Amino acid sequence: MLSFDGLVAVCVIYVLFLFAVAFLAEKSAREGEARWLNSPITYTLSLSIYATAWTFYGAVGSAARSGLEFLTIYLGPTLIFIGWFWLLRKMVRIGRAQRTTSIADMISSRYGKSGGLAVLVTVLAVIGTTPYIALQLQSVALSFSVFARPGALGAPDTESTAIWIAAGLALFTIVFGTRSLDLNERHPGLVSAIAFEAVVKLAAILAVGIYVVWGVADGPADMVARIEASEVAQVPLNGARWLGLTALAGAAILCLPRMFQVLVVENSDERHLATAGWAFPLYLLLISLFVVPIAVMGLSLPGTGSNPDLYVLTVPLSQGQDGLALLVFLGGFSAATSMVIIAALALSTMVSNHIIMPLWLRATRHDDPMTGDMRRVALMARRLSIAGILCLGLLYYRQSGGADALASIGLISFLGVAQVLPALVGGILWRGATRVGAALGIGAGFLIWAWLLLLPNVAETGGINPAVFSEGPFGITWLSPDTPLGLSATDPLLTAMVLSLGLNTVLFILGSLFSFPSPLERLQGAQFVNVFDHSRAVMGWRGAAGTADDLLIMAQRILGTGRAGRLFQVAARAQGRDGDLPEPTPDFLAHLERELAGYVGAATAHAMVVQITGAASVGVRDLLAVADEAAQIMEYSNQLEAKSEELAETARRLREANSKLTELSVQKDDFLSQISHELRTPMTSIRSFSEILMQSDPVDDAARARFSRIIHDESQRLTRLLDDLLDLSVLENGRVTLNMAGVSLSDVLDRAIYAAGAEAEAAITIRRNLADENVALWTDADRLAQVFINLISNAQKYCDAAAPELEISVISTGQGVEVDFADNGRGIPARQESLIFEKFARLDTARDASGAGLGLAISREVMARLGGQLSYLPGPSGTRFRVRLPAQALRAA
């Protein structure tokens, strides 16, 4: 076993080798010679920072304690990369299109480049990641204490070791992460070092697994038997916890700042995702392949210690395999340091861009904005942020005293950063998401997570247990973390997950529904949701008041003199202004803002351009970016309105049809009653008087004549009824034969009045203008007279005036002849006007009148066959019908 100073020497040599790898990679990247840096394999290996010391050491400890539950930590990311690959691709495309530098920058950009929302996400990310950084420091410190034996330098305690480790990691991150400001926040040196460490930790875990299966056990068969006999196989599966932890791990792969850094920010080619889609799940499979065998062997072998999280290291040590143990130590060291480096880099970018730089701009707002070196301020802010973040992790580690279970700390951290998931995914998929909804959801979820998990964990690891946690604030027990909402939860993690993410999502949706997004939010929302359509869309500006000189000075303070000069030179050449500065056009301002966003974040860049130009970032041209959205909304609204009107019209017609059917049903019943009466009455009379005439007792001649006349009249009555029915059937079926001839309208009216008996009975006074009736027609006189007879007879029967009158007026027009029949009665009720031409329809005013209700139906069919029309003219009083004869009838005559 190595002495402590020997182990330190090995670590120093390993770190120096990483320095060399990073340095050569950056040099090759600047010279454009290292194509392997821009390869999908390097990109996939950089994603391995998901497998931190928590998975390298803690997965084995989790298997020893909870059986196969550790697999959920790998299942979540695997399902995301395989089933939700489209979401990852969309995030990468948005990151490249918007020049986002962190997850806080992406969320801020989506919701109108909100600085306040960026600060909220940054604070949440720092607090949520701090326990995880402490976990990495703890794992390395514990591995030092387990592996090394006292030597010349002595073996310091784990706390001192953690301090030195934190200092070394801070130095490495500062050197290779903040040497300069980069447009896309890409760090090829760091990425290459992380990729190399990914190979080391995978090789280490595979080497231990192979040694355990074939070196300690007698091969796979013996290993399977050992697993079946161990307590690991006896742990029951908890379906709810499996589902919850899988979902939590899937959310973490999207929301962890370090994963966002390597997945989105460090991505140099979107096509690399296609390889990562299968290669990264394969990496997770390989690194988890021997977890259970190592855990089983650690539980069964003597000398492995009481901490299952260290079985990966103690199993080879217990068997005297110092070389293998050293490789394992370096693998664990790689897993921890790679995570801390990338996490510190990502968090420092967020803290610098969204907290320190805005505060510095606010503090110097009264100074000359054209003075000062902002590049130096930004770099110093990031370096101080890295140191501060590692100090926070170290303080948390010292406060906790080193918790036994690494997995529990990792899950708490996962749930903390997962609080941005609804705002992140909702903003990418839903154009209606707003800044208010995102802030409400993230804020509420963060508070619930901190109260239910973070604060109790800090208090417990610190050896304190305030009464407020057990009894609840102000004695309200249902607010206690032990019994939230009165629930006696057996699994605090799942309870906190459901409550925090559940309320987070609900408030996000409600806040978005009940708030209205600003124009900039609408524009950004359209570009995010439709990123594949608007990847090249730019944010327009209008009303720019600043000068190109001011913009150039500001750009030089951030981009540097060389890059700013080239940027302005290219823009001036594109505008045809060689040798001069470009005009601050909307396109140029948009391009400049996007360049600055790659250095200081979207929200800060936007605020700086606004400060210099005094311009607004929403103009007419900007609306083109959401034209599809607006068109879809308007089209959908128009469709809904048209459908609504169509449904209203259909409902109205259905009501009318229902009312008409109801009236017809009543009329049908009336018709059946009436027709039975019309048939039964004459038949009864015919039968009765026929029987009298057939009696053996003779009747006198006068009685016989009277009875015969009654029989004859009733027979004619039946004949007329049958003729009407047959006539209507013939007319409707189109089998009628018309006898067309030249006639005079006056003669046809005379014939109709005489046939109706109006003059003989003097039941109604008829008024005519004979001069107007002197019109020659070519028509069927019998059929036309039939129509006139019906109208005159109806006026006689139904006009209820004290002195009934019928006025017949004739009007000749260019379109034909119109003959109006108008009486002076009360007229037809409005609700029954639509029924007067229906077969068998009888009005309420005709209950006592004879007839079957076929006259008007027959008359309408006759006029249709004659090429004319019979219509009812509603008026304030009386009943008016109009018979219209076509012009052809006049010309033919």
Summary of the structure (lengths in Angstrom):
residues: 893
radius of gyration: 47.7
end to end distance: 130.8
largest distance: 161.4
contacts: 3119
relative contact order: 0.09
helix: 71%
strand: 5%
